[in-house]
Amino acid sequence: MTSALPPVTIGIPFYNAEATLLDAVRSVFAQTHQDWELILMDDGSTDRSLELAHSIKDPRIKVYSDGQNKRLAARLNEMPGLATHDYLARMDADDLMSPVRIERQLSLLVRQPELDLVSTGICSLTDANEPVGVRGVAETQILHPRSVLLGSSGIVHASLLGKRDWFSRNHYREDIRTGQDSNLWVRAFSLGDLNLAFLPDALYYYREDGNVVLPKLVAGYKECLRTILRDSGPGYSVLDKTYAFGLTLAKFLFIRVLSATGSLDLLRNRRNRNALPQDEKDKLKQEIRSIHSVELPLAD
């Protein structure tokens, strides 16, 4: 265990996640760093998710529910006020994380106190927990205005661990339904408040089945265009904004062509173009099996 590291709050908002929530929690219990509290925040679920959350009996777990469906951005804005500790980690209820994720990110933040956030690489999973690819950016990755505006900064939203104070002063826009993370990076970067580092290793396991679909892609690109027009402040030049808007519009038109020709799978294949060697795939599968084997302290 890593007792020398500070305690951390891990926040998992959930909505109708009964099929995956307990496995997400298992990956929290599997962490090498055990000094954590876990906030499980219900967003008005209508399935058994809330019942399952209450069934886990551990004093480090707090379950919150107000019966409302406020959506993800609102719940993430509530997290810092509920957190006990100075460091806050994100996680989605349908994903998993490597047992060393929290230890690795906390260690980096402690070594470099000028940082506010740490992002990791990801392993893409099918709904059957099959690893299909990994991706990430180098530790030397530098945030540029254009990459932030384009939503191609390399930041993996759900993998973030950062200082609670950063999340307290940088709020998600609750009036938009998609792309709230990219919108936040654009606004924070403009204010000079996006001090972030990258861990290239795939420490977060992300389920992508159902994400590469036309409605989600269209909504995402539309919101990116609105963000460039509305929320890019003085940190960006006119040239940066013009370039990003033009390229985003071109991508928007391109995905419509791909959809019309039945070729959207090309996008997912491109995202995971770094094919997994069999030994690496076997290692990831073994780690996933070990997470699934964790016995939770469930009520009888």
Secondary structure, 3 states (H helix, E strand, C coil): CCCCCCCEEEEEEECCCCCCHHHHHHHHHCCCCCCEEEEEEECCCCCCHHHHHHCECCCCEEEECCCCCCCHHHHHHHHHHHCCCCEEEECCCCCEECCCHHHHHHHHHHHCCCCCEEEEEEEEECCCCCEEEEECCCCCCCCCHHHHHHCCCCCCHHHCEEEHHHHHHCCCCCCCCCCHHHHHHHHHHHCCCCCEEEEEEEEEEEECCCCCCHHHHHHHHHHHHHHHHHCCCCCCCHHHHHHHHHHHHHHHHHHHHHHHCCCCHHHHHHHCCCCCCHHHHHHHHHHHHHHHCCCCCECC
